[in-house]
Amino acid sequence: MYSTIRELGRRLRLGVVGGGAKSFIGPVHRAAARMDDNYEVVASVLSSNPDRARAEGVAIGIAGDRAYGSLAEMIAAEKARPDGMDVVAIMSPNDSHYAYSVMAIDAGYDVICDKPLAVRLEDGVDLVRRVRLAGVVFCQTFNYTGYPLLRQAMAMVRDGDIGAVRMVQAEYVQGYNYALREDEKDGEGQNWHFDPEKVGQSLVLGDIGSHAHHLVRYVTGQNVARLVADVTTTVPGRAPLAHDHAGVLFRLDNGAPGTMWVTQAGAGAVHGLYIRVFGETGGLEWVQETPNQLFQSRPDAPALVYERGGPGLKPEARRAERIAIGHPEGYQEAFAVLYADAAEAIVARKLGKQPDRLALDFPTAIDGAHTLKFIAAAVESARAGGWVDCRLAL
């Protein structure tokens, strides 16, 4: 695994935005950053409430003078320090991602940002432009692409191991919104995920459909060209825009058909993220609940099962491994792979070098913008009742 200490002589200094006391994803980001010893978390803005932000920063071990009340304050203070932060990681509610990313990019910082890129497509496209102009590294944490066997699938499709892609199926089936929740009601105490101003056009598509869409693009190497979608709520009494179900038929750039089903209202479902791709000469299947195996179907031979750490893996998969075969790796490690990849790209930029090409497999602002286009197209299709274009020129 890549080491900033070996290449740069120190860890990268990370400032985090969001991910405070009630956050699920904040601790995940911080642990992922620290896992390979490439980052130290030195500064924070953990809440939009300045007093709470400072208190919560100290509570996770940030020095009192570096637990800030706002991102503007953090950037100004860190710029003035000889040991100031190198990178900004954003894990705040969706509606703040664009503004915070712009502030960090304009200040010259490399950025690691949770998905989605923004809540509006035009803002996502603008971020792609800003990243290109600034020349900074921007990692969008579609974290499932850090799994070694998913990288194996991507490389096998790219290398023609199953021939040209003919069809693809993706699912993401969760159950934790199977009934009305107290925190989805309007007013004090509402979970921001149920506020359309904060979450974006569609809860289910922004929250988990974004991951399913990115897996399709990542594994097939193609964009969704057009689609028809049914996006709705299934739980009686739920707000109409708090979508908990989406079914999408789509066509890839090469004309291959695909299907996607995502829901957060499957009563009793756990975390069913799944992708299956069939080509001219075989198929691949990966399931997130058994992430250390990849299944390859072949029409004229027995099926193969690739094991993480086992024989037959490509360099893209090997790079993402940490421990020997038989010891399971999972969600946290996959998240950390993206942080490690970003670290190599960031250090290479600092030193004026080219990173290992395998380090550039992490998702970027371009991936985030394509996902925003997919969400917008699916919502438009559901409203209009027909096929819509999903292509995006960047």
Secondary structure, 3 states (H helix, E strand, C coil): CCCHHHHHCCCEEEEEECCCCCCCHHHHHHHHHHHCCCEEEEEEECCCCHHHHHHHHHHCCCCHHHECCCHHHHHHHHHCCCCCCCEEEECCCHHHHHHHHHHHHHCCCEEEECCCCCCCHHHHHHHHHHHHHHCCCEEECCHHHHCHHHHHHHHHHHCCCCCCEEEEEEEEEECCCCCCCHHHCCCCCCCHHHCHHHHCCCHHHHHHHHHHHHHHHHHHCCCEEEEEEEEECCCCCCCCCCCCEEEEEEEECCCCEEEEEEECCCCCCCEEEEEEEEECCCEEEEECCCCCEEEEECCCCCCEEEECCCCCCCHHHHHCCCCCCCCCCCHHHHHHHHHHHHHHHHHHHHHCCCCCHHHHHCCCHHHHHHHHHHHHHHHHHHHHCCCEECCCCC
